[in-house]
Amino acid sequence: MSAHSTKSRARHPEPTTYVREPFPVAHLAFEICDHPDNGVTFALIAGDPLTADKRDRLFSGHVPKGMATQLRKLAHRMDELEGRCTSTVGDF
């Protein structure tokens, strides 16, 4: 069972053995859990990151080796393109 699911969040709104760590990214939110039994998992949530705890996840899964490198590559590319952007994070 995913630590990110709506049912899990209802049963364990404030878990004691792990933390749900939110990472807002524009109009999305990533949520990371380092679960002692189920390992490291992530969830992607669409919409306003400030209300992410009230919405279903688009998907969730285990963090595979290499995912951090993939995300860094994406971040580097976004850095390259960001100078051409006209909106700011608060504009979403």
HTML snippet that shows the backbone in 3Dmol.js (N, CA, C, O; Angstrom):
<script src="https://3Dmol.org/build/3Dmol-min.js"></script>
<div id="view" style="width:600px;height:400px;position:relative"></div>
<script>
const pdb = `
ATOM      1  N   MET A   1       0.848  -1.192   0.000  1.00  0.00           N
ATOM      2  CA  MET A   1       0.000   0.000   0.000  1.00  0.00           C
ATOM      3  C   MET A   1       0.877   1.232   0.000  1.00  0.00           C
ATOM      4  O   MET A   1       1.867   1.295   0.729  1.00  0.00           O
ATOM      5  N   SER A   2       0.527   2.195  -0.797  1.00  0.00           N
ATOM      6  CA  SER A   2       1.282   3.427  -0.900  1.00  0.00           C
ATOM      7  C   SER A   2       1.043   4.320   0.315  1.00  0.00           C
ATOM      8  O   SER A   2      -0.088   4.481   0.773  1.00  0.00           O
ATOM      9  N   ALA A   3       2.113   4.887   0.816  1.00  0.00           N
ATOM     10  CA  ALA A   3       2.004   5.839   1.923  1.00  0.00           C
ATOM     11  C   ALA A   3       1.413   7.160   1.451  1.00  0.00           C
ATOM     12  O   ALA A   3       1.116   8.038   2.260  1.00  0.00           O
ATOM     13  N   HIS A   4       1.244   7.298   0.134  1.00  0.00           N
ATOM     14  CA  HIS A   4       0.737   8.535  -0.444  1.00  0.00           C
ATOM     15  C   HIS A   4      -0.754   8.488  -0.762  1.00  0.00           C
ATOM     16  O   HIS A   4      -1.346   9.523  -1.067  1.00  0.00           O
ATOM     17  N   SER A   5      -1.371   7.314  -0.697  1.00  0.00           N
ATOM     18  CA  SER A   5      -2.766   7.175  -1.120  1.00  0.00           C
ATOM     19  C   SER A   5      -3.724   7.922  -0.192  1.00  0.00           C
ATOM     20  O   SER A   5      -3.402   8.208   0.961  1.00  0.00           O
ATOM     21  N   THR A   6      -4.889   8.224  -0.716  1.00  0.00           N
ATOM     22  CA  THR A   6      -5.918   8.901   0.070  1.00  0.00           C
ATOM     23  C   THR A   6      -6.291   8.081   1.292  1.00  0.00           C
ATOM     24  O   THR A   6      -6.456   8.624   2.385  1.00  0.00           O
ATOM     25  N   LYS A   7      -6.427   6.762   1.108  1.00  0.00           N
ATOM     26  CA  LYS A   7      -6.773   5.894   2.243  1.00  0.00           C
ATOM     27  C   LYS A   7      -5.680   5.914   3.303  1.00  0.00           C
ATOM     28  O   LYS A   7      -5.972   5.997   4.496  1.00  0.00           O
ATOM     29  N   SER A   8      -4.438   5.839   2.879  1.00  0.00           N
ATOM     30  CA  SER A   8      -3.325   5.867   3.826  1.00  0.00           C
ATOM     31  C   SER A   8      -3.280   7.195   4.566  1.00  0.00           C
ATOM     32  O   SER A   8      -3.032   7.231   5.771  1.00  0.00           O
ATOM     33  N   ARG A   9      -3.520   8.285   3.846  1.00  0.00           N
ATOM     34  CA  ARG A   9      -3.510   9.601   4.478  1.00  0.00           C
ATOM     35  C   ARG A   9      -4.653   9.735   5.486  1.00  0.00           C
ATOM     36  O   ARG A   9      -4.502  10.403   6.509  1.00  0.00           O
ATOM     37  N   ALA A  10      -5.791   9.103   5.202  1.00  0.00           N
ATOM     38  CA  ALA A  10      -6.926   9.153   6.131  1.00  0.00           C
ATOM     39  C   ALA A  10      -6.632   8.322   7.381  1.00  0.00           C
ATOM     40  O   ALA A  10      -6.937   8.737   8.499  1.00  0.00           O
ATOM     41  N   ARG A  11      -6.035   7.138   7.177  1.00  0.00           N
ATOM     42  CA  ARG A  11      -5.706   6.266   8.316  1.00  0.00           C
ATOM     43  C   ARG A  11      -4.550   6.809   9.151  1.00  0.00           C
ATOM     44  O   ARG A  11      -4.531   6.660  10.373  1.00  0.00           O
ATOM     45  N   HIS A  12      -3.586   7.441   8.479  1.00  0.00           N
ATOM     46  CA  HIS A  12      -2.381   7.927   9.159  1.00  0.00           C
ATOM     47  C   HIS A  12      -2.106   9.375   8.761  1.00  0.00           C
ATOM     48  O   HIS A  12      -1.151   9.648   8.034  1.00  0.00           O
ATOM     49  N   PRO A  13      -2.941  10.309   9.237  1.00  0.00           N
ATOM     50  CA  PRO A  13      -2.754  11.700   8.824  1.00  0.00           C
ATOM     51  C   PRO A  13      -1.412  12.283   9.281  1.00  0.00           C
ATOM     52  O   PRO A  13      -0.851  13.152   8.615  1.00  0.00           O
ATOM     53  N   GLU A  14      -0.910  11.810  10.401  1.00  0.00           N
ATOM     54  CA  GLU A  14       0.399  12.246  10.906  1.00  0.00           C
ATOM     55  C   GLU A  14       1.190  11.005  11.318  1.00  0.00           C
ATOM     56  O   GLU A  14       1.236  10.665  12.500  1.00  0.00           O
ATOM     57  N   PRO A  15       1.809  10.331  10.355  1.00  0.00           N
ATOM     58  CA  PRO A  15       2.525   9.099  10.671  1.00  0.00           C
ATOM     59  C   PRO A  15       3.687   9.349  11.623  1.00  0.00           C
ATOM     60  O   PRO A  15       4.287  10.423  11.626  1.00  0.00           O
ATOM     61  N   THR A  16       3.990   8.345  12.423  1.00  0.00           N
ATOM     62  CA  THR A  16       5.058   8.500  13.419  1.00  0.00           C
ATOM     63  C   THR A  16       6.361   7.825  13.003  1.00  0.00           C
ATOM     64  O   THR A  16       7.407   8.122  13.579  1.00  0.00           O
ATOM     65  N   THR A  17       6.329   6.926  12.022  1.00  0.00           N
ATOM     66  CA  THR A  17       7.549   6.211  11.646  1.00  0.00           C
ATOM     67  C   THR A  17       8.195   6.763  10.378  1.00  0.00           C
ATOM     68  O   THR A  17       9.292   6.337  10.015  1.00  0.00           O
ATOM     69  N   TYR A  18       7.541   7.698   9.700  1.00  0.00           N
ATOM     70  CA  TYR A  18       8.091   8.333   8.504  1.00  0.00           C
ATOM     71  C   TYR A  18       7.437   9.694   8.328  1.00  0.00           C
ATOM     72  O   TYR A  18       6.459  10.017   9.002  1.00  0.00           O
ATOM     73  N   VAL A  19       7.981  10.483   7.423  1.00  0.00           N
ATOM     74  CA  VAL A  19       7.470  11.831   7.157  1.00  0.00           C
ATOM     75  C   VAL A  19       7.123  11.944   5.682  1.00  0.00           C
ATOM     76  O   VAL A  19       7.870  11.473   4.824  1.00  0.00           O
ATOM     77  N   ARG A  20       6.010  12.558   5.395  1.00  0.00           N
ATOM     78  CA  ARG A  20       5.669  12.906   4.012  1.00  0.00           C
ATOM     79  C   ARG A  20       6.267  14.287   3.747  1.00  0.00           C
ATOM     80  O   ARG A  20       5.808  15.283   4.305  1.00  0.00           O
ATOM     81  N   GLU A  21       7.288  14.342   2.898  1.00  0.00           N
ATOM     82  CA  GLU A  21       7.971  15.606   2.625  1.00  0.00           C
ATOM     83  C   GLU A  21       7.454  16.220   1.326  1.00  0.00           C
ATOM     84  O   GLU A  21       7.655  15.649   0.254  1.00  0.00           O
ATOM     85  N   PRO A  22       6.790  17.378   1.404  1.00  0.00           N
ATOM     86  CA  PRO A  22       6.295  18.025   0.182  1.00  0.00           C
ATOM     87  C   PRO A  22       7.363  18.922  -0.446  1.00  0.00           C
ATOM     88  O   PRO A  22       8.111  19.600   0.258  1.00  0.00           O
ATOM     89  N   PHE A  23       7.423  18.914  -1.770  1.00  0.00           N
ATOM     90  CA  PHE A  23       8.323  19.771  -2.531  1.00  0.00           C
ATOM     91  C   PHE A  23       7.510  20.449  -3.633  1.00  0.00           C
ATOM     92  O   PHE A  23       7.282  19.851  -4.684  1.00  0.00           O
ATOM     93  N   PRO A  24       7.064  21.704  -3.405  1.00  0.00           N
ATOM     94  CA  PRO A  24       6.282  22.401  -4.419  1.00  0.00           C
ATOM     95  C   PRO A  24       7.151  22.780  -5.623  1.00  0.00           C
ATOM     96  O   PRO A  24       8.281  23.243  -5.466  1.00  0.00           O
ATOM     97  N   VAL A  25       6.611  22.578  -6.813  1.00  0.00           N
ATOM     98  CA  VAL A  25       7.275  22.935  -8.063  1.00  0.00           C
ATOM     99  C   VAL A  25       6.204  23.557  -8.964  1.00  0.00           C
ATOM    100  O   VAL A  25       5.418  22.851  -9.596  1.00  0.00           O
ATOM    101  N   ALA A  26       6.190  24.901  -9.009  1.00  0.00           N
ATOM    102  CA  ALA A  26       5.192  25.637  -9.793  1.00  0.00           C
ATOM    103  C   ALA A  26       3.787  25.158  -9.418  1.00  0.00           C
ATOM    104  O   ALA A  26       3.396  25.290  -8.259  1.00  0.00           O
ATOM    105  N   HIS A  27       3.017  24.609 -10.360  1.00  0.00           N
ATOM    106  CA  HIS A  27       1.644  24.178 -10.067  1.00  0.00           C
ATOM    107  C   HIS A  27       1.570  22.676  -9.818  1.00  0.00           C
ATOM    108  O   HIS A  27       0.522  22.058 -10.006  1.00  0.00           O
ATOM    109  N   LEU A  28       2.689  22.094  -9.393  1.00  0.00           N
ATOM    110  CA  LEU A  28       2.752  20.679  -9.022  1.00  0.00           C
ATOM    111  C   LEU A  28       3.336  20.554  -7.625  1.00  0.00           C
ATOM    112  O   LEU A  28       3.857  21.520  -7.066  1.00  0.00           O
ATOM    113  N   ALA A  29       3.244  19.385  -7.084  1.00  0.00           N
ATOM    114  CA  ALA A  29       3.951  19.084  -5.841  1.00  0.00           C
ATOM    115  C   ALA A  29       4.475  17.655  -5.928  1.00  0.00           C
ATOM    116  O   ALA A  29       3.772  16.743  -6.361  1.00  0.00           O
ATOM    117  N   PHE A  30       5.708  17.485  -5.511  1.00  0.00           N
ATOM    118  CA  PHE A  30       6.273  16.152  -5.320  1.00  0.00           C
ATOM    119  C   PHE A  30       6.187  15.865  -3.838  1.00  0.00           C
ATOM    120  O   PHE A  30       6.362  16.763  -3.015  1.00  0.00           O
ATOM    121  N   GLU A  31       5.922  14.633  -3.500  1.00  0.00           N
ATOM    122  CA  GLU A  31       5.898  14.231  -2.103  1.00  0.00           C
ATOM    123  C   GLU A  31       6.817  13.016  -1.981  1.00  0.00           C
ATOM    124  O   GLU A  31       6.697  12.062  -2.750  1.00  0.00           O
ATOM    125  N   ILE A  32       7.720  13.054  -1.029  1.00  0.00           N
ATOM    126  CA  ILE A  32       8.684  11.982  -0.822  1.00  0.00           C
ATOM    127  C   ILE A  32       8.440  11.360   0.552  1.00  0.00           C
ATOM    128  O   ILE A  32       8.210  12.067   1.533  1.00  0.00           O
ATOM    129  N   CYS A  33       8.494  10.020   0.609  1.00  0.00           N
ATOM    130  CA  CYS A  33       8.410   9.298   1.887  1.00  0.00           C
ATOM    131  C   CYS A  33       9.574   8.322   1.968  1.00  0.00           C
ATOM    132  O   CYS A  33       9.844   7.583   1.021  1.00  0.00           O
ATOM    133  N   ASP A  34      10.254   8.324   3.094  1.00  0.00           N
ATOM    134  CA  ASP A  34      11.284   7.328   3.373  1.00  0.00           C
ATOM    135  C   ASP A  34      10.697   6.388   4.420  1.00  0.00           C
ATOM    136  O   ASP A  34      10.936   6.537   5.619  1.00  0.00           O
ATOM    137  N   HIS A  35       9.927   5.419   3.941  1.00  0.00           N
ATOM    138  CA  HIS A  35       9.172   4.514   4.802  1.00  0.00           C
ATOM    139  C   HIS A  35      10.087   3.403   5.317  1.00  0.00           C
ATOM    140  O   HIS A  35      10.820   2.806   4.528  1.00  0.00           O
ATOM    141  N   PRO A  36      10.063   3.113   6.616  1.00  0.00           N
ATOM    142  CA  PRO A  36      10.973   2.097   7.164  1.00  0.00           C
ATOM    143  C   PRO A  36      10.718   0.682   6.639  1.00  0.00           C
ATOM    144  O   PRO A  36      11.635  -0.139   6.621  1.00  0.00           O
ATOM    145  N   ASP A  37       9.504   0.390   6.218  1.00  0.00           N
ATOM    146  CA  ASP A  37       9.184  -0.953   5.714  1.00  0.00           C
ATOM    147  C   ASP A  37       9.110  -1.009   4.194  1.00  0.00           C
ATOM    148  O   ASP A  37       9.521  -2.001   3.592  1.00  0.00           O
ATOM    149  N   ASN A  38       8.592   0.042   3.567  1.00  0.00           N
ATOM    150  CA  ASN A  38       8.323   0.018   2.134  1.00  0.00           C
ATOM    151  C   ASN A  38       9.354   0.749   1.284  1.00  0.00           C
ATOM    152  O   ASN A  38       9.234   0.760   0.059  1.00  0.00           O
ATOM    153  N   GLY A  39      10.359   1.357   1.895  1.00  0.00           N
ATOM    154  CA  GLY A  39      11.401   2.042   1.150  1.00  0.00           C
ATOM    155  C   GLY A  39      11.041   3.470   0.791  1.00  0.00           C
ATOM    156  O   GLY A  39      10.086   4.041   1.318  1.00  0.00           O
ATOM    157  N   VAL A  40      11.822   4.034  -0.114  1.00  0.00           N
ATOM    158  CA  VAL A  40      11.647   5.431  -0.516  1.00  0.00           C
ATOM    159  C   VAL A  40      10.671   5.493  -1.690  1.00  0.00           C
ATOM    160  O   VAL A  40      10.865   4.837  -2.713  1.00  0.00           O
ATOM    161  N   THR A  41       9.619   6.295  -1.520  1.00  0.00           N
ATOM    162  CA  THR A  41       8.603   6.436  -2.556  1.00  0.00           C
ATOM    163  C   THR A  41       8.361   7.918  -2.829  1.00  0.00           C
ATOM    164  O   THR A  41       8.727   8.788  -2.039  1.00  0.00           O
ATOM    165  N   PHE A  42       7.729   8.174  -3.978  1.00  0.00           N
ATOM    166  CA  PHE A  42       7.374   9.547  -4.324  1.00  0.00           C
ATOM    167  C   PHE A  42       5.964   9.557  -4.889  1.00  0.00           C
ATOM    168  O   PHE A  42       5.444   8.536  -5.338  1.00  0.00           O
ATOM    169  N   ALA A  43       5.359  10.743  -4.855  1.00  0.00           N
ATOM    170  CA  ALA A  43       4.058  10.951  -5.488  1.00  0.00           C
ATOM    171  C   ALA A  43       4.108  12.278  -6.220  1.00  0.00           C
ATOM    172  O   ALA A  43       4.805  13.202  -5.802  1.00  0.00           O
ATOM    173  N   LEU A  44       3.372  12.367  -7.309  1.00  0.00           N
ATOM    174  CA  LEU A  44       3.231  13.612  -8.063  1.00  0.00           C
ATOM    175  C   LEU A  44       1.779  14.056  -7.922  1.00  0.00           C
ATOM    176  O   LEU A  44       0.848  13.285  -8.157  1.00  0.00           O
ATOM    177  N   ILE A  45       1.609  15.312  -7.533  1.00  0.00           N
ATOM    178  CA  ILE A  45       0.283  15.858  -7.253  1.00  0.00           C
ATOM    179  C   ILE A  45       0.103  17.113  -8.103  1.00  0.00           C
ATOM    180  O   ILE A  45       0.969  17.987  -8.103  1.00  0.00           O
ATOM    181  N   ALA A  46      -1.005  17.209  -8.822  1.00  0.00           N
ATOM    182  CA  ALA A  46      -1.275  18.377  -9.665  1.00  0.00           C
ATOM    183  C   ALA A  46      -2.079  19.410  -8.896  1.00  0.00           C
ATOM    184  O   ALA A  46      -2.825  19.078  -7.975  1.00  0.00           O
ATOM    185  N   GLY A  47      -1.918  20.657  -9.285  1.00  0.00           N
ATOM    186  CA  GLY A  47      -2.684  21.740  -8.682  1.00  0.00           C
ATOM    187  C   GLY A  47      -1.850  22.543  -7.711  1.00  0.00           C
ATOM    188  O   GLY A  47      -0.626  22.411  -7.673  1.00  0.00           O
ATOM    189  N   ASP A  48      -2.499  23.363  -6.939  1.00  0.00           N
ATOM    190  CA  ASP A  48      -1.835  24.238  -5.980  1.00  0.00           C
ATOM    191  C   ASP A  48      -1.103  23.419  -4.928  1.00  0.00           C
ATOM    192  O   ASP A  48      -1.738  22.663  -4.193  1.00  0.00           O
ATOM    193  N   PRO A  49       0.225  23.550  -4.836  1.00  0.00           N
ATOM    194  CA  PRO A  49       0.978  22.761  -3.854  1.00  0.00           C
ATOM    195  C   PRO A  49       0.567  23.020  -2.411  1.00  0.00           C
ATOM    196  O   PRO A  49       0.769  22.163  -1.551  1.00  0.00           O
ATOM    197  N   LEU A  50      -0.005  24.184  -2.132  1.00  0.00           N
ATOM    198  CA  LEU A  50      -0.397  24.490  -0.755  1.00  0.00           C
ATOM    199  C   LEU A  50      -1.563  23.636  -0.285  1.00  0.00           C
ATOM    200  O   LEU A  50      -1.748  23.455   0.918  1.00  0.00           O
ATOM    201  N   THR A  51      -2.362  23.101  -1.228  1.00  0.00           N
ATOM    202  CA  THR A  51      -3.482  22.246  -0.841  1.00  0.00           C
ATOM    203  C   THR A  51      -3.260  20.799  -1.282  1.00  0.00           C
ATOM    204  O   THR A  51      -4.216  20.032  -1.396  1.00  0.00           O
ATOM    205  N   ALA A  52      -2.008  20.423  -1.528  1.00  0.00           N
ATOM    206  CA  ALA A  52      -1.685  19.090  -2.039  1.00  0.00           C
ATOM    207  C   ALA A  52      -2.146  17.977  -1.110  1.00  0.00           C
ATOM    208  O   ALA A  52      -2.494  16.891  -1.574  1.00  0.00           O
ATOM    209  N   ASP A  53      -2.153  18.233   0.198  1.00  0.00           N
ATOM    210  CA  ASP A  53      -2.552  17.181   1.125  1.00  0.00           C
ATOM    211  C   ASP A  53      -4.040  16.848   1.020  1.00  0.00           C
ATOM    212  O   ASP A  53      -4.481  15.838   1.568  1.00  0.00           O
ATOM    213  N   LYS A  54      -4.812  17.671   0.333  1.00  0.00           N
ATOM    214  CA  LYS A  54      -6.259  17.446   0.208  1.00  0.00           C
ATOM    215  C   LYS A  54      -6.648  16.800  -1.120  1.00  0.00           C
ATOM    216  O   LYS A  54      -7.833  16.600  -1.384  1.00  0.00           O
ATOM    217  N   ARG A  55      -5.654  16.468  -1.967  1.00  0.00           N
ATOM    218  CA  ARG A  55      -5.969  15.934  -3.291  1.00  0.00           C
ATOM    219  C   ARG A  55      -5.345  14.572  -3.524  1.00  0.00           C
ATOM    220  O   ARG A  55      -4.359  14.198  -2.890  1.00  0.00           O
ATOM    221  N   ASP A  56      -5.952  13.835  -4.460  1.00  0.00           N
ATOM    222  CA  ASP A  56      -5.403  12.542  -4.863  1.00  0.00           C
ATOM    223  C   ASP A  56      -4.119  12.738  -5.655  1.00  0.00           C
ATOM    224  O   ASP A  56      -3.900  13.782  -6.269  1.00  0.00           O
ATOM    225  N   ARG A  57      -3.298  11.736  -5.628  1.00  0.00           N
ATOM    226  CA  ARG A  57      -2.041  11.755  -6.347  1.00  0.00           C
ATOM    227  C   ARG A  57      -2.273  11.351  -7.802  1.00  0.00           C
ATOM    228  O   ARG A  57      -3.111  10.493  -8.082  1.00  0.00           O
ATOM    229  N   LEU A  58      -1.531  11.968  -8.733  1.00  0.00           N
ATOM    230  CA  LEU A  58      -1.602  11.548 -10.132  1.00  0.00           C
ATOM    231  C   LEU A  58      -1.016  10.158 -10.271  1.00  0.00           C
ATOM    232  O   LEU A  58      -1.570   9.296 -10.954  1.00  0.00           O
ATOM    233  N   PHE A  59       0.108   9.955  -9.615  1.00  0.00           N
ATOM    234  CA  PHE A  59       0.710   8.638  -9.541  1.00  0.00           C
ATOM    235  C   PHE A  59       1.755   8.648  -8.441  1.00  0.00           C
ATOM    236  O   PHE A  59       2.195   9.707  -7.994  1.00  0.00           O
ATOM    237  N   SER A  60       2.144   7.472  -8.017  1.00  0.00           N
ATOM    238  CA  SER A  60       3.195   7.332  -7.019  1.00  0.00           C
ATOM    239  C   SER A  60       3.965   6.062  -7.330  1.00  0.00           C
ATOM    240  O   SER A  60       3.485   5.190  -8.054  1.00  0.00           O
ATOM    241  N   GLY A  61       5.140   5.971  -6.786  1.00  0.00           N
ATOM    242  CA  GLY A  61       5.957   4.789  -7.013  1.00  0.00           C
ATOM    243  C   GLY A  61       7.230   4.838  -6.193  1.00  0.00           C
ATOM    244  O   GLY A  61       7.492   5.803  -5.476  1.00  0.00           O
ATOM    245  N   HIS A  62       8.007   3.791  -6.312  1.00  0.00           N
ATOM    246  CA  HIS A  62       9.290   3.742  -5.626  1.00  0.00           C
ATOM    247  C   HIS A  62      10.307   4.584  -6.374  1.00  0.00           C
ATOM    248  O   HIS A  62      10.248   4.692  -7.599  1.00  0.00           O
ATOM    249  N   VAL A  63      11.231   5.174  -5.650  1.00  0.00           N
ATOM    250  CA  VAL A  63      12.288   5.976  -6.256  1.00  0.00           C
ATOM    251  C   VAL A  63      13.366   5.023  -6.762  1.00  0.00           C
ATOM    252  O   VAL A  63      14.024   4.359  -5.961  1.00  0.00           O
ATOM    253  N   PRO A  64      13.556   4.944  -8.086  1.00  0.00           N
ATOM    254  CA  PRO A  64      14.582   4.048  -8.628  1.00  0.00           C
ATOM    255  C   PRO A  64      15.945   4.732  -8.650  1.00  0.00           C
ATOM    256  O   PRO A  64      16.041   5.959  -8.645  1.00  0.00           O
ATOM    257  N   LYS A  65      16.987   3.920  -8.673  1.00  0.00           N
ATOM    258  CA  LYS A  65      18.326   4.479  -8.823  1.00  0.00           C
ATOM    259  C   LYS A  65      18.381   5.227 -10.146  1.00  0.00           C
ATOM    260  O   LYS A  65      17.869   4.749 -11.159  1.00  0.00           O
ATOM    261  N   GLY A  66      18.991   6.378 -10.135  1.00  0.00           N
ATOM    262  CA  GLY A  66      19.093   7.194 -11.337  1.00  0.00           C
ATOM    263  C   GLY A  66      18.042   8.282 -11.437  1.00  0.00           C
ATOM    264  O   GLY A  66      18.176   9.186 -12.262  1.00  0.00           O
ATOM    265  N   MET A  67      16.997   8.221 -10.618  1.00  0.00           N
ATOM    266  CA  MET A  67      15.937   9.229 -10.706  1.00  0.00           C
ATOM    267  C   MET A  67      16.466  10.618 -10.343  1.00  0.00           C
ATOM    268  O   MET A  67      16.101  11.605 -10.982  1.00  0.00           O
ATOM    269  N   ALA A  68      17.310  10.698  -9.335  1.00  0.00           N
ATOM    270  CA  ALA A  68      17.858  11.998  -8.932  1.00  0.00           C
ATOM    271  C   ALA A  68      18.671  12.614 -10.071  1.00  0.00           C
ATOM    272  O   ALA A  68      18.599  13.821 -10.300  1.00  0.00           O
ATOM    273  N   THR A  69      19.434  11.801 -10.779  1.00  0.00           N
ATOM    274  CA  THR A  69      20.214  12.294 -11.919  1.00  0.00           C
ATOM    275  C   THR A  69      19.291  12.807 -13.010  1.00  0.00           C
ATOM    276  O   THR A  69      19.556  13.850 -13.607  1.00  0.00           O
ATOM    277  N   GLN A  70      18.211  12.084 -13.275  1.00  0.00           N
ATOM    278  CA  GLN A  70      17.242  12.525 -14.284  1.00  0.00           C
ATOM    279  C   GLN A  70      16.628  13.867 -13.897  1.00  0.00           C
ATOM    280  O   GLN A  70      16.470  14.747 -14.743  1.00  0.00           O
ATOM    281  N   LEU A  71      16.282  14.025 -12.617  1.00  0.00           N
ATOM    282  CA  LEU A  71      15.689  15.281 -12.159  1.00  0.00           C
ATOM    283  C   LEU A  71      16.697  16.426 -12.211  1.00  0.00           C
ATOM    284  O   LEU A  71      16.325  17.563 -12.505  1.00  0.00           O
ATOM    285  N   ARG A  72      17.983  16.136 -11.926  1.00  0.00           N
ATOM    286  CA  ARG A  72      19.011  17.169 -12.045  1.00  0.00           C
ATOM    287  C   ARG A  72      19.172  17.616 -13.491  1.00  0.00           C
ATOM    288  O   ARG A  72      19.345  18.806 -13.757  1.00  0.00           O
ATOM    289  N   LYS A  73      19.115  16.665 -14.437  1.00  0.00           N
ATOM    290  CA  LYS A  73      19.197  17.018 -15.863  1.00  0.00           C
ATOM    291  C   LYS A  73      18.039  17.928 -16.248  1.00  0.00           C
ATOM    292  O   LYS A  73      18.226  18.905 -16.973  1.00  0.00           O
ATOM    293  N   LEU A  74      16.847  17.607 -15.765  1.00  0.00           N
ATOM    294  CA  LEU A  74      15.684  18.451 -16.028  1.00  0.00           C
ATOM    295  C   LEU A  74      15.897  19.834 -15.424  1.00  0.00           C
ATOM    296  O   LEU A  74      15.620  20.843 -16.073  1.00  0.00           O
ATOM    297  N   ALA A  75      16.384  19.887 -14.192  1.00  0.00           N
ATOM    298  CA  ALA A  75      16.612  21.175 -13.529  1.00  0.00           C
ATOM    299  C   ALA A  75      17.649  22.002 -14.280  1.00  0.00           C
ATOM    300  O   ALA A  75      17.484  23.214 -14.421  1.00  0.00           O
ATOM    301  N   HIS A  76      18.710  21.370 -14.760  1.00  0.00           N
ATOM    302  CA  HIS A  76      19.726  22.102 -15.523  1.00  0.00           C
ATOM    303  C   HIS A  76      19.129  22.680 -16.808  1.00  0.00           C
ATOM    304  O   HIS A  76      19.418  23.820 -17.172  1.00  0.00           O
ATOM    305  N   ARG A  77      18.308  21.904 -17.482  1.00  0.00           N
ATOM    306  CA  ARG A  77      17.670  22.396 -18.713  1.00  0.00           C
ATOM    307  C   ARG A  77      16.710  23.545 -18.399  1.00  0.00           C
ATOM    308  O   ARG A  77      16.652  24.529 -19.136  1.00  0.00           O
ATOM    309  N   MET A  78      15.965  23.417 -17.315  1.00  0.00           N
ATOM    310  CA  MET A  78      15.052  24.495 -16.912  1.00  0.00           C
ATOM    311  C   MET A  78      15.840  25.760 -16.577  1.00  0.00           C
ATOM    312  O   MET A  78      15.394  26.864 -16.889  1.00  0.00           O
ATOM    313  N   ASP A  79      17.014  25.612 -15.943  1.00  0.00           N
ATOM    314  CA  ASP A  79      17.873  26.759 -15.667  1.00  0.00           C
ATOM    315  C   ASP A  79      18.249  27.474 -16.956  1.00  0.00           C
ATOM    316  O   ASP A  79      18.239  28.704 -17.020  1.00  0.00           O
ATOM    317  N   GLU A  80      18.582  26.691 -17.988  1.00  0.00           N
ATOM    318  CA  GLU A  80      18.962  27.265 -19.270  1.00  0.00           C
ATOM    319  C   GLU A  80      17.819  28.055 -19.903  1.00  0.00           C
ATOM    320  O   GLU A  80      18.046  29.094 -20.523  1.00  0.00           O
ATOM    321  N   LEU A  81      16.604  27.565 -19.746  1.00  0.00           N
ATOM    322  CA  LEU A  81      15.443  28.179 -20.395  1.00  0.00           C
ATOM    323  C   LEU A  81      14.763  29.258 -19.554  1.00  0.00           C
ATOM    324  O   LEU A  81      14.010  30.074 -20.085  1.00  0.00           O
ATOM    325  N   GLU A  82      15.019  29.265 -18.269  1.00  0.00           N
ATOM    326  CA  GLU A  82      14.294  30.139 -17.356  1.00  0.00           C
ATOM    327  C   GLU A  82      14.435  31.621 -17.701  1.00  0.00           C
ATOM    328  O   GLU A  82      13.510  32.393 -17.449  1.00  0.00           O
ATOM    329  N   GLY A  83      15.548  32.031 -18.260  1.00  0.00           N
ATOM    330  CA  GLY A  83      15.751  33.429 -18.616  1.00  0.00           C
ATOM    331  C   GLY A  83      14.759  33.916 -19.659  1.00  0.00           C
ATOM    332  O   GLY A  83      14.496  35.116 -19.751  1.00  0.00           O
ATOM    333  N   ARG A  84      14.207  33.006 -20.444  1.00  0.00           N
ATOM    334  CA  ARG A  84      13.236  33.376 -21.473  1.00  0.00           C
ATOM    335  C   ARG A  84      11.796  33.356 -20.970  1.00  0.00           C
ATOM    336  O   ARG A  84      10.878  33.713 -21.709  1.00  0.00           O
ATOM    337  N   CYS A  85      11.592  32.949 -19.744  1.00  0.00           N
ATOM    338  CA  CYS A  85      10.230  32.855 -19.191  1.00  0.00           C
ATOM    339  C   CYS A  85       9.755  34.226 -18.742  1.00  0.00           C
ATOM    340  O   CYS A  85      10.546  35.051 -18.285  1.00  0.00           O
ATOM    341  N   THR A  86       8.465  34.458 -18.875  1.00  0.00           N
ATOM    342  CA  THR A  86       7.896  35.758 -18.529  1.00  0.00           C
ATOM    343  C   THR A  86       7.103  35.726 -17.226  1.00  0.00           C
ATOM    344  O   THR A  86       6.822  36.784 -16.663  1.00  0.00           O
ATOM    345  N   SER A  87       6.738  34.557 -16.735  1.00  0.00           N
ATOM    346  CA  SER A  87       5.963  34.481 -15.497  1.00  0.00           C
ATOM    347  C   SER A  87       6.876  34.025 -14.352  1.00  0.00           C
ATOM    348  O   SER A  87       7.980  33.527 -14.573  1.00  0.00           O
ATOM    349  N   THR A  88       6.391  34.207 -13.146  1.00  0.00           N
ATOM    350  CA  THR A  88       7.112  33.744 -11.967  1.00  0.00           C
ATOM    351  C   THR A  88       6.288  32.674 -11.295  1.00  0.00           C
ATOM    352  O   THR A  88       5.123  32.478 -11.641  1.00  0.00           O
ATOM    353  N   VAL A  89       6.878  31.973 -10.331  1.00  0.00           N
ATOM    354  CA  VAL A  89       6.205  30.866  -9.670  1.00  0.00           C
ATOM    355  C   VAL A  89       4.878  31.304  -9.067  1.00  0.00           C
ATOM    356  O   VAL A  89       3.908  30.549  -9.133  1.00  0.00           O
ATOM    357  N   GLY A  90       4.799  32.483  -8.488  1.00  0.00           N
ATOM    358  CA  GLY A  90       3.567  32.959  -7.870  1.00  0.00           C
ATOM    359  C   GLY A  90       2.451  33.281  -8.860  1.00  0.00           C
ATOM    360  O   GLY A  90       1.316  33.523  -8.448  1.00  0.00           O
ATOM    361  N   ASP A  91       2.750  33.288 -10.145  1.00  0.00           N
ATOM    362  CA  ASP A  91       1.737  33.631 -11.154  1.00  0.00           C
ATOM    363  C   ASP A  91       0.805  32.475 -11.502  1.00  0.00           C
ATOM    364  O   ASP A  91      -0.154  32.675 -12.247  1.00  0.00           O
ATOM    365  N   PHE A  92       1.050  31.296 -10.997  1.00  0.00           N
ATOM    366  CA  PHE A  92       0.243  30.125 -11.397  1.00  0.00           C
ATOM    367  C   PHE A  92      -1.082  30.117 -10.714  1.00  0.00           C
ATOM    368  O   PHE A  92      -1.884  29.209 -10.933  1.00  0.00           O
TER     369      PHE A  92
END
`;
const viewer = $3Dmol.createViewer("view");
viewer.addModel(pdb, "pdb");
viewer.setStyle({}, {cartoon: {color: "spectrum"}});
viewer.zoomTo();
viewer.render();
</script>
